[in-house]
Amino acid sequence: MIDLTQSHDVLGAYHGIDFDNIRKKYRDPATRYAFDVLDEKITTGYLIKLACFRHLRDLQRLGNDDFPFYYDVDEVDKILKFAKICPNVDTGEPTRLMPWQQFIFGMLFGWRDELGYKRFTRVILSVARSQGKTYLMAIYMVYSFLIESMGLSNQDFLVTAENYDQTGKLYGYITDMLKKIFEEQPVFAKLAQEDDIIIHEHTGVNMRKFNNNLRPLSFNAGKYDSYHFTTAIFDEIGNIHSREGTKKIVSGQIKKPNHQYIEISTAYPDPSVPFHDDQKVIQQAMERDFSREADQELGLIWAQDSLDETFKEDTWIKSNPLLDLKDQRNVLLNGLRDKRDSDMLAGTVDDFQNKNLNLWLQEATNSYLKLSDIERAIVPSFDIRGRDVYIGFDYSMFSDNTAIAFVYPYQDGDGRQKWHIEQHSFIPWEKAGSIQAKEKQDGIDYRELAKKGYCTITSHPQGLINDDQVYSWLLNYVEENNLHVIFFGYDAWGATNAIKQMDINTNFPLEAIRQRTSELKDPTKFLQKIFVEGNCSRLDDKIMEKALINAEIYEDKIGIQVDKAKATLKIDVVDAIIDALYQGMYHFEDFGIANDKSQQVDRMTAEQVKKWFESKDSGLLDD
């Protein structure tokens, strides 16, 4: 079983398998590119190596009962031949496709399902700016509209982006390409006449004989509902914070044979967007070579492997594959170098890293944590039952969420001291007006995450936080998991009814914490430290992830604490974690409250007291 989720050693896995038969049998350009990448004849980042490995492994799977797909080199040949007559709108001449571009078309058109339809119904395509993806997608859409629609009627095709200006760029490429093909290719000129194809400058292309329509629509217009698109392209989707558009496009495609939906974008500053989440999902799916869960999803991402490569020019080809064009390499490289240097002088090197290296960044330069550290901490599961726990509580009544953080100290197999962090949030919607509006405002799908157990949507009829609901949930959670609560820290201003009930009805060691830098500086630094050093773990919880990304450092003469750039950004989970770490950071220290013998009995449950009383440690039953 090949599982690369931890090792990421895709080259090691490749060299450990005999692909000689595949190498001899498949000589199409896409498969040759895959071999050249994995043989390290072509420099790429990890994610493209992974995609190439997946392609070769899938070729080995052909004929398996659990793999109902095949690879059709004739279909690859068709699109590549068509591409040879597609003029670049800038030069007026067809551009010879590079191997990496041929690989894209091979994956999109070569892989088929049992019915002969395109295998990959959902595609993520990402590459740095100015790498010709608009030209490539224009070829793709023109081919789909002219060739794949032959013999079909009432087909809708979509090009879209956040606003009309962005939509218009790709649509303009498509219409210009169509016009030149009709002018220069007699066969297609005749087709245009027979099928009565009308090209409108801004509103779409109509194949009136068959009622096939290519529609340019913007996300902001929000008019996807009434269509069932055979082929759809969403350009620059990396700046879209909601899944609403994608949901409508995908749901409309369900009953369309041979449908395909492509999302294309470079990276953006904010990694908490759906496009980045989807990249991580498809990455993990490709790493799980043994799993067939995402066999109809495709991720082709040309990107750098780390921010360290900002100053390693010889690696920039990973995100800028056009650098492999020998006659243009120096011009392109000088342009990239100038952009980096000017951005550094202006203090905006993050723009170069985003757009020219295709790297996702934290949202602000003063971010509390790096995205790579946040993502590295993810573990698939963690058994909390019967463990010591430090709890932090961040209360809100109106727009902010109420967050409860749980910090579990533990030692790994090597004896390293670590902290596992989980959270549960209670979601009010009164200020937003509805839970739907709250989701759109925060950019978080709370209803879906509630199903996974990461949050509870308030039961209050007016959308306020329900104290009784919070109190009951927490007590049930502690009891059901047999947790030993060593410490419960809360905002000194958050002495709510829930806190009062806990004070009266539980033996939780409650402590009010003043939310000021002098009090919070140590646990704030500690939380940052354990993420950076890799000494903490967390589940793949999008509420926690977004809070960690949103958190920024606020500093004064006394100390530091976390803050947020604007009111709509959520960091309540981080506040709760820091409250828990107010004492949790000392768990393994001799002076920590967990090791304070004088309070040992006070922290025990009745059952634990009985066991302690009967044990030799108590000394009470000695003769």
N, C-alpha and C positions, 0 to 999 in steps of 0.2 A: 504494500500500500504506500503510495506516494502522497505525503502531506508536507507542503512547503510553508504552512502558516507560521511555523516557528523558525525554521532554519533559513528560509528564503534562498536556499542553495539550488537555484534552477539549473545552473550549469553542471553542478555535481550530479543532479538527477538525470540530465540529458546524457552525460558521458557514461552513466551507469546502465544505459539501455541500448540495445542493438537496433539501430534504425536503417541498416543497410538495405533491407527490402524496400522500405519506403523511399529511400534515396534513389534506388534504381527505377522504381515504378512511376514516381511522380516527378516530372521535370518541368511542370508549369512554373511561371515566374513567381507566384506567391509562395509555393513550396520551396523553391530555390532560395528565396529571400529568408524564409524561416531557418533553413540550414545555414546560410551564410551568417545570420545573426548569432546562432548558437555555436557555430564554429569560430566565432569572434572575428570574422572577416569584415563585419560591419559593426560599428560601435553604436550601441543603444543602451537605454536605461533598463532597469529591472522589469518594468511593466511590459515592455515590448518583448523582452526575452521570454517572459511568462506567456504572452499571447502566442508567440512562435512555438514554444514547447507544447502548448495546448493543441495547436493545429496538428503538429506531428503525432501527438498522442491520440488525437481523434482519428487520424488516418489509420492508426493501428487498431482502433476500436471498430472499424467498419465490419459489419456482419454480426456484431455482438447483439444479443437479445435485448439488452437494456440501452442500446444506442441506435435509435431508428433514423439515422441520418446517413447521407452519402455525399461525396465530393465530386462535383461534375466539372471537369476541366474544360469541357466544351462551352459551358456557360461562362467560365472565366475568359475563355478565348473570345467569345462574342462581345463582351463589354470592352475588352482591351482593343479589339479591332475597331469598335465604334469610337473609342477615345481617340484613335488616330486621325479621325476626320473632324474632331471637335476643336474649333479655333479658340485660342486664348483671346479674349476680347481686347486685351491690351496690345497684342502684336498682330492679330488677325490670322495667325498661323497656329496650327495644332502644336501643342507642347509635348515632347516626348516624355512619357511618364517614367519616373524613377522607380527602382525596385520597391521602395516602401509604399509608393502610391499603388503599384500593381498588387502589392500584398493586401491593401485595403479592399480593392475591388475583388480580389480573389476570395476574401472572407465574406464580403457582402453578397456576392452572386454565386460563388462556387458551392457553398454548403447548402444542401437541400434536405427537406424532410421526406417522408414516405410518399407524399402526394406530389412531389416535385416542386413544392413551394420553397421560398427562401427560408432557411433554417432559423436565422437570427431575426427575430421580430423586434428586438430592442437593442440598439447599438449606441455605445458611447465612443465618440471620436474626439481626441484632444491632442493638440500640437501647438507649439509656440506661434506667436503672431507672425504674419507675413510669410507663411510657408506654403501658400497656394491651396489652402483647404477650400476656399470659396470656388476656385476654378474646378477643383475636383468634385465638389458637391453639385456644381452646375452640370457637369458631364453626367453625373449620377441621375439627376432629376430629368434631364432631357432624354436620356436613355429610357428611364421608367415611363415617361410620358409618351414618347414616340414608339418605342419598340415593345415594351412589356404590356402596353395597353392594346396592342393589335388584336382585333377580334372581340374586344370587350367594350361594353358601354356603361354609362353612368358611373364612371370612375372619378374620384376626387383625389387631387394631389395637393400637398400643403408645403409652403415655405413660410416660416414664421420666425419671429424674434421678439424681444421685449417691446420695441416700439417700431413705428413704421419706417424710420430712417434705416435701422438695422435690417429690417425685413427687405426693404427696397434694394439694399446692396446685393444680396444674393439673387433676388428676383431680377434685378437689372442684368446680372451676369447671364442668367438663364435666357431671358428674352433676347439679349444681344447674340448669344450663341445660336439660338433657334433661327434668328433672322439670317445670320451668316451661313448656316447649314442649308437653309432653303435657297439662298442665293447661289451657293457654290456647288451644291450637290443635286443634280437633276432628279435623281430618284426621290429625294426627300421634298424637292419642290413640287413634284407630281403628287406625292402623298399629302402635302399641305393643301393642295388644290382639291384633291378628291375628298379629303376628310373635312374640308372647310375649316381650316385652323385659322383663328383670328387672334392676333397678339395685341393686347391692350397695354399701354404704357405703365399703368399703375394698378389695374383692377384684376388682372388675370389673363390666362391663355385658355381659349375655348376651342375644343375639337367638336364643332357643332353637329357633324354627321352622327356622332356616337354619344354626344352629351358628356364628353370627358372634359374635366376642368382642372386647371392648375391655379390654385388660389393663394395669393399673398395676404396673409392675415397677421396682425400683430397681437402679442400677448395682452397688451393693455386694452385692446378692443374686446377681447374675451368672447369671440364668436365661434368657438370650436364645437359647441354642443350639437349642432344640427347636421354635422358632416360625418361621413365614414371614410376616412382617408386610406387609400391603398398604400400610398407612400407619403411620409411626412418627415420634414427636416426642421429642427428647432435650432437656430443659430444663436450663439452667445448665450446659452442657457445658464452658464455659470454665475450670472448675476440675478437669477430668478430665485426668490426666497420662498416660493410657494409651489406645491405640487398640483395645484388646481388645473393648470393648463395641461400638464402631462396626463393627469387622470382622465380628462375629457378626450384627449387625442387617443389614448390607449383604449379606453372603453368603447370609443367609436369604431375602432379597428377590429374588434374581436371577431366579427362575422365576415370580414373581408379576406378572401383567399389571397395568399402571396403578399401579405402586408408587411411593411417594415417601417420602423420609426427610428430616426437617427438624431441624437443629441450631439451637437458640436460646440466646443468652446475652448478657450484657454482658461487657465486658472485665474481666480479673482482673490482679492484680499480676505474676504470673509469665507472661511471654510465650513461654516455651519449651514451651507445651502444644500438642497437636495442633490445637485449634480456631483458635489464632492462625496456626499454619502453614498451615492450610487457607484462612484468609482471604487470606493472601499469595498462595497459589497461584491462587485464583479472581480476585484483583485482577490478577495478571499475565496470566491468560487473557483477561480483559476488555480489557486494554490492547493485547493482540495481536489486533486486529480482523480481521486477515487469516487467523488460524488457527482451525481447527474442532476443536481438541483437547479442549476442555472444554464442548462445546455442550449437554451435558445436566446441567451444574452451574450453580447459581445462587447469587449472593452479593448480599444486600441488607443493607447496613451503614450505619446512621445514626450517624455519629461526628464528633467534632471533627477538624480537620486537624492541629492541633499543640497542645502544652502551653501555648503562648503565649496561647491563647484562654481559659485559666482566668480571665483578668481582662477578657475582652471579652464582656460579657453579650449584646450584640446578635448574637453568633454562636452562642449556646447552642442555638438552634433546630436546628442541624445534628444534634445528638445527642438533642434533646428536641423532636420534631416536634409534640407536643401544645401547645407554646407558640404555635402558629398558631391555637388556639382563643381568639378574642377575649374571650369572657366569662370565661375562666379564666386568661388570660395573666398578669395581675398577681399572682394567688395563686400560680401555679406559679413565676413568676420570683422572687418574694419568698422562696419556700421554697428554691429553688436558691441564692439569694444567702446566706440564713441558713446553709445547709449548708456552703457554701464558707468563710464567715467563721468559723464555729465550728470547722471542721476545721483552718483555718489557726492558730487560737489553740491548738488541741490538738496541733499539729504533725503532723496526719494528712491534709493536703490531698490526698495521693495517693489516699485513699479517694474523695474527691469527683471527682477526675480519672478514676478507674476507673469508678465506678458511675454518676456523674451526667453525665459528659462522654464516656463510652464510649471512653476512651483506654487503650491498653496501656502499661504502665510497666516499668521495670527492677524487679527484685524488691525491692531494698532502697534506702533513701534514700542510703546511702553507696556505691552501685554505682560501679564503676570507669568504665563507659561507659554512655551513653544508648542505648536501643534504636534510636532513629532514626539515630544515627551508625553503629551496627553494621549495620543494614539498608541504609543508603545506600552502603556500601562494596562491595556485591555486584556482580560482573560475570559475564556468561554464560560467559566462557572466558578463558584466558590461556596463551600459548605460552611454556613454560619452557625449551624445548630450547636448549642451548648457552649458557645464562645463568650469570652469577656468582650464587652463592647463599651465604647465611649460614644455618647450621643450629643449631638448639637442641634439646636432648635432655633430657626429663624422665622418669626411670625409676621404675618401681614394680614390686613383685613380687606383691602380693596384690590388694587391692580396687581401688586406683587404676589408671587406665590408664597405659600408657607412651606418651608422645607425642613425636613428632619434628616440629619446626616448620621450615619453609623460608621464608626471606625473600629475595625477589628485587628488588634495586634496579633501577629503570628510569626513563626519562623519557618523558612522554606526548608527544602531537603538538605541544603548545605549549611543550615544553622544561621542563615542571614536574618536579621531582624527586619520585619516588614509590616506594612499597614495596608489592610484591605478596606476600601472605602465604598460605601453604598449610600443611596439616598431614596427618600420618598417625598414627593411634593403633593400639596393640596392646591388645586387650581381654582381660583375665583374668576368670575367673568363679568361681575356687575359693571365695572367701569367700561369694559369693551362692548357690553350690550348683549353678547351671546358667546357661547363657547366657540362657535365658528369664527366669530370676529376676533376672539382672543387668540385662536390658533394662527390666524392670518397676521395679527399684530406681532406675535412673538416668533413667528416662523417655525412653530413646533406643532406636530400632529399629536395633540394631547390625547385625543380619543383612542388612537392606535396604541400609544404608549401606556395608557391606562389598562388596556387589555394585557400588556406584557408585565404589569405590576409595578411600573416605575412611578405612577402617580394616581391620584384619586381626584376626580372632578367633583367639586363641592356639591353637596346635596341641598344646600341652602336655597330656598325658592327664589331669592333675589340675587343669587350669585355671590354672596359674601362667604368668607371662611366660616365653617361651622365648627365651633370649639368642641362640641360633644363628639362630632365625627372624628376629629383629630385625636382626641383623648382615647376614644374606644379603639381606633385603629392601632395606635401605638401600644396600648396594653395588650391587645390580642397578638400583635406581632412579637412582642417580647416573650409572651407566654408560650405561643405556638412554637417558637424557635428555641425555647429554654435558654434565653440569653441572660448573662450575668452583667447587669448594668453597673459599671464601676463609677461612672461619672455622667452627669447630665448638665451641660452648659447651655445657657440661653441668654439672649439679649436682655440686659437689665431693664430695658423699656418694654419688653414683651411679657410682662407678668399677667398673662391672660388667664381666663377661667380654666383653660386646659392645664396650665402650670399649677394653679391653685388646687385643682383636683388631684394632680399628681403628688403635690406636697402633702395632701391630707390622706390619700388612699394608697400610696405606694411607698416603698423604702428606697426609691431612686435618690441618690445623692445629688440634689439640685444645687446649682450655683449660678447666680446672676453675674454676667460678664459685661462690663462697660465697653461699649463699642467705640473705643478711641485708640489711637496709635500706640500709646504707651502700654496698653493692656494687650493689644493684638499683635504687636510686632514679632514676638517670638514664634507663636504658632503659625503666623503668616509666612515667615521665612522658612519654618520647618516644612510646611506643606509644599512649598516651592522646591525645597531641597530633596524631599523624597521622590518627587516626580522626576527631577533632573537626574538623580542618582539611580533611578530605576528600582526604588525600594517601596513602591506602593503598587497596588493593583486595583482595577475597577472593572465593572461589567460594561458592555457596549450600550450604555445608557445615554440617549441623545439629550436628555434634560441636563444631566451632569456635564456632558461634553460641551454643550452650548454655554453653560455658566462658566466653565473653566476657560473657554475661548474668550468670552466677553470680559472677564476680569482684567482690570488694569491696576497698576501700582499707584497708590497715592502716598506721598511722602511729606512729612513735616520735620521740624527740628527734633521731635521726640522719637519718632519711629515711622513705621509704614503700616498700611492696611490696604485692602483691595477696594476698588470702586468700579464704577461703570461709566462709559462715555456718555450715555444718554438714558433717559428714564425707561424706554421700552426694552432695553437690554437686561436680561435676567442674570443676576449673580447670587441670588439668595441661597442657592445650594453651596456655593463657595463659602459664604458667610457662616452657614451651618457647620460645614466641615471644620473651619477654623475654630469655631466655638468648641467642637468636640475635641480638637487637638490641643486646646488650652491645657488639658491635663493628659490627653492621649499621647502626646509627644514624649512624655516622661515614663511611659509604661515599663520600659526595660531598665530604667534607672533605679538604683537602690532607694532613692528618696521619693520615687513616684508613689502615688496613692495606692496603686495596686500592690505595692510591696510594704505598705505601712501596717505592721503587725498589730499596732494598737487599735486599728479600725477594721481588722479582719472580720470579726464577727458581725459588726454593724452592716457589712456589705453582703452578708450571706442571706440566702433564702432560708425558710424554716427547715426544708429538707437538708440543705447544706450545713446548717447549724447542728442538726441531729447527727449527721455523718461526722462532723468535726468533733462533737462532744464524745462520740463513741470511739474516736481514733486515738492513737498514742500521742499525736501532736498536741492535743488539748491538755494532757497530763491530769485530767480531772478524774479519770477512772483508775489511776494508779493505786496500788495497795499502799 
